[in-house]
Amino acid sequence: MISIIDYDAGNIKSVEKAIKYLGSDVLITRDADTILSSNGIILPGVGAFGDAMNRLSEYGLTAVIKEAVARDIPFLGICLGLQLLFDESEESPGVKGLSLLKGKIKRIPDNENLKIPHIGWNDLKLSGNGRLFDGIPENPYVYFVHSYYLEAEDESIVKASAEYGVKIHASVEKGKLFACQFHPEKSSDVGLRILSNFINLTKDGEE
Amino acid sequence: MHTKRIIPCLDIKNGRVVKGIKFVDLKDAGEPSETAAAYDRAGADEVVFLDITASADNRNTQLEWVRNVASKLFIPFTVGGGIKSVDDFRAILREGADKIAINSAAIMNPELISEAADKFGSQCVVVAIDAKRRENGSGWTIYKNGGRVDMEMDAVEWAVTAQRLGAGEILLTSMDADGTKAGYDLELTKAVSGSVGIPVIASGGAGELSHFYDAINYAGAEAVLAASLFHYKELEISKVKEYLRDRNISVRI
């Protein structure tokens, strides 16, 4: 069973529906025991970094997430759910992130030819060894909606990147901790393949 | 590369797709989720649904088809029609829609744009504008109630206002071009897209491949929308994309 962490973030249903469509059991929950006993965890998110961290703290979920990652439960952050895994964001100065990975969340710089937020389909440059991207051909298109982007400190965790005036670190992987800046649940066949790769990773070790 | 988008539009009446669609493999072309999923397979980048019968009385019908669409469609989709309040926004977004298009409601209550943008983010607020050239030929005015009432407000000014209030996108339909298949209203599209910083979706008038190219390349549209052309398979989305790609416009193929 996969838990989707419920902290009142928008658009949580789309992730749930995609996971269901792929045939996996899924539950939207903020119950610590349920989350920690699941095979995989998804942290979705749309909205502001500061608000999201406040709500995670309010619901006691920051400790649960850290515990889950420490226990090596496969974990997938999506969009803001990627950004929250890092130390801090220019969107909400002074607010501490989950600090599970090292890097900065920065504002996409203004550029005459590019609109902010970055909304729409963009292609990914794959590092070639990202497990979420198993079976996905080079330069796949995925759907983005964001104004802030990741610049990871350790580039070896970056498994996909995109160009939008700057180089966006679009997907990371460290151990069983995965994250995507884009929305796999809105990225058609490519996105479904990414989610199904994640689901398969949650089945490792099962009978 | 960031890509330009090709968007089919489906009219929904009482929870059913109105126009027939010539996808042979569909069990029920009237079912919004089936039809939309077929468009996903055909290469659509997004789908827009305009619910032409939506009202407070049949809100549940609307929520039901939106819910069904969201369980089968894994590309972004927009829902328009009868949405008048922040609560309507919330209810439809909660079912899995990505964006909401508002037209008359935004004209009558511009604050709805800013309230919705504050609550849910600009990215999900699409202001739909129906515009028609003034009789004296100078510029365009906007119409409400499905093109029935001339508001005598300038279309470009209204688009700028909508952006200032927090709209994330303008869905711009030319009432003059709509249904003619003679091409998008390029001057209207250019006037609006040149005045706002948010994406403009050109709508109304697409009839052949070059029309899509002109709307993007000449008029500055970020996305191009068509309804009957795709419904009746007069043009395939993949053909449009190949045509654009061959002319150096970045598209998702």
Boltz contact constraints between the chains, C-beta under 6 A:
constraints:
  - contact:
      token1: [A, 13]
      token2: [B, 96]
      max_distance: 6.0
  - contact:
      token1: [A, 14]
      token2: [B, 96]
      max_distance: 6.0
  - contact:
      token1: [A, 17]
      token2: [B, 70]
      max_distance: 6.0
  - contact:
      token1: [A, 17]
      token2: [B, 71]
      max_distance: 6.0
  - contact:
      token1: [A, 17]
      token2: [B, 96]
      max_distance: 6.0
  - contact:
      token1: [A, 18]
      token2: [B, 74]
      max_distance: 6.0
  - contact:
      token1: [A, 117]
      token2: [B, 123]
      max_distance: 6.0
  - contact:
      token1: [A, 119]
      token2: [B, 123]
      max_distance: 6.0
  - contact:
      token1: [A, 120]
      token2: [B, 2]
      max_distance: 6.0
  - contact:
      token1: [A, 121]
      token2: [B, 3]
      max_distance: 6.0
  - contact:
      token1: [A, 121]
      token2: [B, 45]
      max_distance: 6.0
  - contact:
      token1: [A, 121]
      token2: [B, 252]
      max_distance: 6.0
  - contact:
      token1: [A, 122]
      token2: [B, 2]
      max_distance: 6.0
  - contact:
      token1: [A, 141]
      token2: [B, 252]
      max_distance: 6.0
  - contact:
      token1: [A, 145]
      token2: [B, 123]
      max_distance: 6.0
  - contact:
      token1: [A, 186]
      token2: [B, 75]
      max_distance: 6.0
  - contact:
      token1: [A, 186]
      token2: [B, 76]
      max_distance: 6.0
  - contact:
      token1: [A, 188]
      token2: [B, 40]
      max_distance: 6.0
  - contact:
      token1: [A, 188]
      token2: [B, 74]
      max_distance: 6.0
  - contact:
      token1: [A, 188]
      token2: [B, 75]
      max_distance: 6.0
  - contact:
      token1: [A, 192]
      token2: [B, 74]
      max_distance: 6.0
